[in-house]
Amino acid sequence: MLRRLSLFLLLALAMQCAGAERIKDLVTIAGVRNNQLVGYGLVVGLTGTGDQTTQTPFTVKSLKSMLSNLGVTIPPEVNLQLKNVAAVSLQAELPPFAKPGQTIDVTVSSIGNAKSLRGGSLMMAPLKGVDGAIYAIAQGNVVVGGLGAEAGESKITINVPSAGRIPNGATVERQVPDTFGKEGPIVLNLRQADFTTAERIVEAVNKTLGGDVAQAIDATSIQVRGPAERNQRVSLISVLENIEVVPAQTAAKVIVNSRTGTIVIGQNVKVGPAAVSHGNMTVTIAADPKVSQPAPLSRGQTVVVPNATIAVDQEKKP
């Protein structure tokens, strides 16, 4: 009997927790964010798929400048005709609290008319933030997921061979200053603004920590009183992240992708009587609710039973 009761309690608890999500999955912490980095560089070692230097003169100028910094001087009258070099733009995201010496991924994209970056290597290039300071140095072999080939007038291209990635291709050289350790409240920002979810998070936090430590600022932000000491703030956020909350149901929504013919219908969408016609096909949806009455003296209740019918009529071609 005790075993059955324990099993029943576990099932009831599982049913109550169904749909619950951690606060960590619902919010971000104000001040803890990624920072965008951008740069410019040269990819070398291409098999004849690089920039056409007559149409992209900046590639030649960049190569001459790089060689000059390495102690190699090229006379101005020399016209370089290269096919194994490509000018590229570099993008990367610097994670919060990234420390010097750690590595991040780099996205490499062709700027000129290079046909493919497959087999190329990025020469050392700086990555700068929006303030113009250098935060990372990128270098390494480019991994390309696309494929391109041509012969005569025949040509085939799979995906995008003129862009690729360098996994762990940049080394962090400077840390971004953060405001995490400063005294003041901790602000949680919902990934998707919702008044109901914000209120439920406030209730769950106050129930777990006690008192009124959490207050909703608006549909996006929840303010939590936090300690001034940095280690205690880390411990508090660790507790907050693992509190489970049942988020509010999303608004009724229907998404139609006409290109692929895909239709996504949300949970709260209700379909009433309607008729849809497309080409030679007609879809009719009708609602005919029935009333169910209990037997006399049965102490039952009269209820309305939904009864929907769907009919599809397609005209056949002669």
Secondary structure, DSSP 8 states (H G I E B T S, - for coil): -HHHHHHHHHHHHHHHHTT-EEHHHHEEETT---EEEEEEEEEE--SS-S--TTT-HHHHHHHHHHHHHTT----TT-----SSEEEEEEEEEE-TT--TT-EEEEEEEESSS-S--TT-EEEEEEEE-TTS-EEEEEEEE-B---EEEEETTEEEEES-TTEEEEEEEEEE-S-----TTSSS-EEEEESS--HHHHHHHHHHHHHHH-SS-EEE-SSSEEEE---SSHHHHHHHHHHHHT-EE--------EEEETTTTEEEE-TT----SEEEEETTEEEEEEE--EEE---TTS----EEE--EEEEEEE----
